């Protein structure tokens, strides 16, 4: 038997996902700053691109929260 579709905690889960993603962005920025003289341009670019994707994810999570609250 399939589990019922319980979405009662979706907003809380999405908010936690946003917080975790923001923390990852912050840690990556700190890493880039601390090791700017030690990392290659490719690694720097890869990490900056990863943070850009994380920012997009935050936007998507925020939109999902708005949808859940309607």
C-alpha positions as CSV (number, residue, x, y, z in Angstrom):
1,X,0.0,0.0,0.0
2,X,1.3,3.4,-0.9
3,X,2.1,6.0,1.7
4,X,-0.3,8.9,1.9
5,X,1.0,12.2,0.4
6,X,1.8,14.2,3.5
7,X,3.0,17.6,2.7
8,X,2.5,19.2,6.0
9,X,6.2,19.7,6.7
10,X,7.3,20.8,3.2
11,X,7.7,24.4,4.1
12,X,9.9,23.5,7.1
13,X,12.0,21.2,5.0
14,X,12.4,23.8,2.2
15,X,13.5,26.4,4.8
16,X,16.1,24.0,6.2
17,X,17.3,23.3,2.6
18,X,17.7,27.1,2.0
19,X,19.6,27.5,5.3
20,X,21.9,24.6,4.4
21,X,22.5,25.9,0.9
22,X,23.3,29.4,2.2
23,X,25.8,27.9,4.7
24,X,27.4,26.0,1.8
25,X,27.7,29.2,-0.2
26,X,29.3,31.0,2.8
27,X,31.7,28.2,3.4
28,X,32.8,28.2,-0.3
29,X,33.3,32.0,-0.3
30,X,35.4,31.6,2.9
31,X,37.4,28.9,1.3
32,X,38.0,30.9,-1.8
33,X,39.1,33.9,0.2
34,X,41.4,31.8,2.5
35,X,43.1,30.0,-0.4
36,X,42.9,32.5,-3.2
37,X,46.7,32.3,-3.8
38,X,46.8,28.5,-3.7
39,X,44.0,27.4,-6.0
40,X,43.9,27.2,-9.7
41,X,41.8,29.4,-11.9
42,X,39.8,26.4,-12.9
43,X,39.0,25.4,-9.3
44,X,38.1,29.0,-8.5
45,X,35.8,29.1,-11.6
46,X,34.3,25.7,-10.7
47,X,33.5,26.8,-7.1
48,X,32.0,30.1,-8.3
49,X,29.8,28.3,-10.8
50,X,28.7,25.9,-8.1
51,X,27.7,28.8,-5.9
52,X,25.8,30.3,-8.8
53,X,23.9,27.1,-9.1
54,X,23.3,27.1,-5.4
55,X,21.8,30.6,-5.6
56,X,19.5,29.4,-8.3
57,X,18.4,26.5,-6.1
58,X,17.6,29.0,-3.3
59,X,15.4,30.9,-5.7
60,X,13.6,27.6,-6.6
61,X,13.2,26.6,-3.0
62,X,11.7,30.1,-2.2
63,X,9.2,29.7,-5.1
64,X,8.2,26.3,-3.8
65,X,7.6,27.8,-0.4
66,X,5.3,30.4,-1.9
67,X,3.4,27.7,-3.8
68,X,3.0,25.6,-0.6
69,X,1.7,28.6,1.3
70,X,-1.0,29.3,-1.2
